[in-house]
């Protein structure tokens, strides 16, 4: 079950919750790592938008879907959630543990 902290404009989700959500059509996955990290392996169907450019590229973020941000361990993706919230998005989720947790769970990646 997504965890919500009152001071955060996003929900924290586990890799299992993320995997379940990603099976739906109303979900977008945004990888906020650097291109070299992304090319080493990323969550399937994740779009690359490095964290430093999330706010500048906010027009590329879907407003009609749940948006799951993922990075390596969950810190940059939390920052990306904050930026997306500042841009007016509300359906925001941070994948806790990031790509490391995804891999540890034995879930597939794309290269």
N, C-alpha and C positions, 0 to 999 in steps of 0.2 A: 504494500500500500504506500503510495507516495507520501513522503514526509514533508510537511510544510512548517517553516519557522516564521513566526509573525513578522520578523524584520526583513525577510527575504521575499522578493517578488516572483519566486519560482518554487517548484517542488523538487525534492531530491528523490531520485528513483534508483533502485538496484539494477544490476544488469539483467536479472530475470524479468523485472517489470519493464525495462526498456525493450528487451527482446519481444515480449508479449505486445507492447504498444506498437513496435515496428511492423507487426503483421497487419496493421490496419492501413487503410488508404488515406486517413486524415492525419498522418504524422510525417514530419520532415526531420531528418537527422543532419546536424551541422557539426562537422569536425573543425575545431578551432586551433588545431596544432599547426606547425609550420609545414610547408610542402614536403620537405625531406622526411618528416615524421609520418605524414599521411601516406607517402609513396611506399613506406616500409610495411604498411598494413593498416587498414582502417575498417570500421564497422561497415558492413554491406550497405550500399546505396547512400553513404554519407557524402554530403557536399562539402568541399573544402572552402572555408572562409576563415583565414587566420584571425586569431583574437584581436590583433592590432587593427584589423580592418572591419570588424563586425559593425560598429556604429556607422562608419562611412558607407558600408554596403547594406544598411538596414532595409533598403528597398527590395533586396533580394530575399528577405525573410518572409515566409508566407504568414499572412494574418488569419487565414482560414483553416489552419492546421495546428496541431500540437507540435511544438518545436523542441526537439531533444538536442541539447548541446553536449558534445563529448570532446575531451582532450586526452592527455596521457593518464592523469591521476584524479582529475575532478576539480582542480583549482582554476585553471584558465576557463573552463566551461562555466563555472559559477560566475566569473567575471563577465563572460559573454552573456549570460542570462541577465545580469544587471544592466548591461548595455542595451539589450533588446527590450527590457522593461522600460528603460529611459526613452526608447523610441516608440513606446506605446503598445508593445505586444504584451499579451496576458497569458497565453497558453504555453508557458515555459517550463522546461524540465532539465535538470542537471543529472547526467549519468554519473552516479557516485562510483569512485574508483577508476573511472575512465576506461581507456583502452586496455590498461594493465589488468583491471578486474574482468573485462570482457574476455581477454585471452586466458586468464587464470580459470575462468568458468568453462573453458574449452569451446567457446563459441567461434564461429568462422569469421575470417577477415578477408577483405578484398585487397589486391595489390595492383 
